[in-house]
Structures are given as structure tokens and as C-alpha cells.
Amino acid sequence: MNFFKSFYLTPRAFIVLGICIGLFCIGLVLNLSFVLGQLLLFLLFLVVLVETILLYSKSQLISSRRVLPNRLSNGDENQIELQLRNNAAMDLTLTIYEDLPDLLQLRIWKIAVLLKKASNQKVVYEVRPTQRGIYTWQNTNILCSVSFLGFVARKMTFEELSSISCYPSFEQFKKLPINALTNSFSETSTTNIRKIGQSLEFEQIKDYVNGDNYRHINWKASAKQGRLMLNQYQAERSQDIYMVLDMGRSMKMPFNQQTLLDYAINGSVALTRSILDVKDKAGLITFSSKNCTYLPARSEYKQFGIINDMLYNLTTDFLESDFERLYKFVRYKVRQRSLLIIFTNFDSINSLKRNLQYLKAIAQYHLVLVVFFENSEIVAFVNQPANNLREIYSNTIGKHFLSQNQLILKELVKSGIQGLITQPHLLSIEAINKYLQIKRKQMI
């Protein structure tokens, strides 16, 4: 790099220059101050010259290499590693400026590091992406100074253009007790519970007893044995579970720099993992104002990767959702009774009533669980004590908004539809708990 483009004076040097100027000003009335100013200026020049020679004595003073993960986890802290090596025989103070991706919206980012002489060091920092997509890192710019001087800085630029994809959150499996919940469910479900007439999977012929379903009487076997015999069927062990994502306007609401749609996508990833661990079939449906997408439910574990890729590529214009289109699409595509977990958001009881008829129609053929969101910021605001009339008025309005969620939940239950209110950051764990609760109650 050109010398004049890489040469910088540090704030320490400008502070000393400021002191020199002050001494020269005082020297107008006091000769001793003028002499001290000259001496200090000469010493500064000498130190700057010595440090410049030290910093530019080697063409490759330090080396740097950036190590990125295979992919980023949306909404989580992701670690980025810088591997530094000091090729000089002196300690260096480094100020690192990274050209971070534009999607991170971090305009000023720097970190200071002390790098020992002839040594290697790893610098780890964290970034939190809030959007799915491609994140591109560009140059690493480092200002190097001699640690015991620090009046001159040499700028070194390492061109490392690298891009990685940001997928729906997979780091949540490390933070949330998802595996523990699934394992706990599996342990409590080791006893095979038989339910007559719940599937076409034949198990055995047994004697008829009072309370058995008479529609399953095997008349041929009864004639041979001279007593009533009954076909017994095994309960379905692998059921169809569909995550249904609303990609409309109501899911654009932000929380902690992420949209509710992104939280629903992250929750769907966690839910898919749990569904496959429980040996059920996981599928995906998305709907908006114009179209619907569909991925048939399967129980193979590769389905997790397929759903993850499909969620990564989702795009929407956040227009008004069309629940009527969803009803027609589900009736055409999903022929077997399934559990539909619909991630959506209702602003008020009136917004629910506009679409309740379609949810009721879907619930005639499938078990429907509607997952919608509670505004956690309003919850935090309402829990604070009110100190004046204005705050009392604001708290009252906040409680009114929260009461709307309870009215929506009651209306859903009254219509025979399962409901779940959750705060965005608790969506994954609460959705899995609700799904396992439905499984334990054998509602499907």
C-alpha cells in the first residue's frame, strides 16, 4: 500500500501537538515555556520517526485470516473468528475495522487488540443477523502501532471477500431444551396405547366385549367361532403435521429487529425437528394474498433439510392474507386428517371474525391449532406501576389490547379450534410444548 495512504498519526500524537501549541502560546509572555514547547516538539518528531521506521521495516508486518461458519443462524449470536499473526519482534497494538455485511446495519465497528511479538492470536466477535439472505464480508482493515509508543499507526488492508447464507435459526437447539422435551415425551410414550378404529392398520382379531365398536365385527370369524369376533386396528403412530405460515401484512410487525414471520419460520424449524424425533410426518404450507405453497408431509429425516431450505427461500410482499384461498388449497391438497399448526397474528377480535368462518371450515376436516402473538413490549409496559394520570391512561389502553388476545383465544376454543398465545421469543418452546400436549391427549 502507498506510504502516504497507510500512514496515520494517532490521537496520542495530536494530544502532544496540542500541548506544544499551548506551550508556544504561553511562550509569548514566558520564554521558558517557548523553549519547553520546542523541546517537546523535537521529541515528538523523533519518536514519530523511530516508530515509523519500526512499523515499515517489514513489508508484511502482520497477517490476518477470517474464518466464517458454514452458515449463519437467523436471530442468534454467530461467532466470527480472525486469526492474526505478528511477524515483528515487538508488541503491537491493533485497531481492527471490519467491512461487515450491509444487512447487519453496523456502520461503525472496531475492536482493539494487543498482539505479542512473534505470536499468533485468535480474535472472536459475534454478529446477530435479523434477516435471511446472503451476507458478504469484504476487507479487514487494521491500524498497527508499537505498543510502548503508539504515536503512529500503519494501515494494513486484507482483501477477503467472502459470502455465507443466513438460514432460519438452528442455534436454538443448543439454547432451548428441545431435545429434552422430545426425549421426555418418548419416554412417557413407551407403552403402546391401542385405539380401535383409528387407522386401517390391522392388528388382530379378538373377542367382542361390551363397549367395543360393533362396526368392526368380523362376521366370517364370528360364524366360524360361534361367538362375536372383532377386528382390532392399531392406532396411527405416524401422523401428518403441517406448519402453516401466514405471510401476510400482520406478520410484518417487528420485534427485536425481526419480523413476526421470521420468528414463525424459526419456530417451524424447531417444530419440524421435534415432529421428526417423535416419528410423525412433517409438512409445510405457506399462504398469502396471491398464492400458496405446499410440501407434502414425510417422516424421513431428510425432510428437515428440505423444509429448512424451503423456509430459507421464502419471500413475500406482506399484503393482506387470503384465508379463503388457504381453505380451498387445504381441501384440495391435504386429504388425510392432519394437525394444522397455523402461525398468524390477529390485531383484534374483529380481524379474527373476518376469517373465523374459514378456520371453522378447515377444522371440520382437520385438527387446527392457531398460534398467534402477544406484544411483549405492551406486557412489559403494563407491568410497570403508573405514577400519574397519563400513565394510568396508557396502562388502561395497554390492558385493553392484551384483553383482545384472551377474547380471540376464547372465540377460537368456542369454535372447536385449539389456540396458543405466545410472545415472539418464546414461540419455539411453547409451540413444541403445545404439540406434545396434543399428542399426549391423543387429539389426533
NORHU-V163588 format. One line per field, one symbol per residue. phi: phi as a letter, one per 40 degrees, with the letter a starting at -180 (. if undefined). psi: psi as a letter, one per 30 degrees, with the letter a starting at -180 (. if undefined). A space follows every 10 residues. Layout:
phi=???
psi=???
//
This chain:
phi=.ddccbcbcc dccccccccc ccccccccbb cccccccccc cccccccccc cccccbcbcb cbbbacbbcc acbcgbcbcb bbbbbcccca cbbbbbbccc dcccfbcbaa abbbbccfbb abbbbbbbcb bcicbbcbcb bbcbbcccbg cbbbcbbbcb cabbcbcddb cccccccccc ccccccccbc ccccbcgcac ccbabbccbd hccccbcccc cccccgacbb cbbcccbbbc bbcbbcbcdc ccdcafgbcc cccccccccc cddcccccgc cbbabbaacb abbabdcabc cccccccccc ccccbabfcc cbcccccccc cccbccdacb cccaabcacc ccccbccccc ccccbbcbbc bbbbcccccc ccccccbacc cccccccccc cccccccccc cccccgbcba cacdcbddcc ccdccccccc cfcb
psi=kkefffkkkl eeeeeeeeee eeeeeffffj eeeeeeeeee eeeeeeeeee eeeeegfkei elkkkkjlle lljkglkkkk kkjkkjflhl kkkkjkjkil keffhjejkl kkkjjlkhlk kkkklkkjkg kkakkkkclj kkjklkefdg fkkkkkkjji jkklkjllkf ffffekheee eeeeeeefgf kjkkjkgflg jkelklkklk fljffgkjee eeeefglkkk kkkkkkfjlk kkkjkkgaef gfklkhgklf eeeeeeeeee eeeeeeefgl kklkkklafe lklkjkklfk fffeeeeeee eegkllghlk kjfeeeeeee eeejfkkljj jjjakkelfe eeffgeeeee eeffflkkjj jlkkjfeeee eefkkkflee eeeeeeeeee eefeeeeeee eeefggkklk klkefgeeee eeeeeeeeee fhf.
//
